[in-house]
Amino acid sequence: MATCEVCGNDYWMAFEVRTVNGATHTFDSFECAIQKMAPICEHCQTKIVGHGVEVSGRFFCCAHCARAVEGSQGAEVRDAVGARPA
């Protein structure tokens, strides 16, 4: 069994996450993995679980937050491509 590095639970179904820089982390749930690894939106401070948006090296949970902080560069960010279907 492996021990979750966030909650300390010793769980037979724990899993490892390997990062691009070679670090290995052990978790017992996606909740703990998100708590430890998910970036935080620089505007609303929520954990970014989905794709998120990156503008000028800063991470945001959505285009709305990017526009609120990043001015002209943020104004160009959209959450969806194209027009809404009719």
C-alpha positions, 0 to 999 in steps of 0.5 A: 500500500502507499500513503497519500502525501496530502491526507496521510491515508494508507490506501491500496488503490493509491496512485502516482502522478509524475510531473514533467520535471521528474517529481513523483507524487502519491495520492489516494484520490483526485481530490487530494491530487487537485489540492496539491497540484492544481494551479490557482486562478490569479483573479478569483483564487479558485483551483483550476481543474479544467483547461484554464487560460494562460496570459503573459505567464499568469494562470486564470480559471476562465476568460472572464478572470483573464480579462479582469486582470490582464487588460488588452491581452486579456480582452482577446481571450475567449472561453469558446471558439466561434459563434454560438450555434443557432 
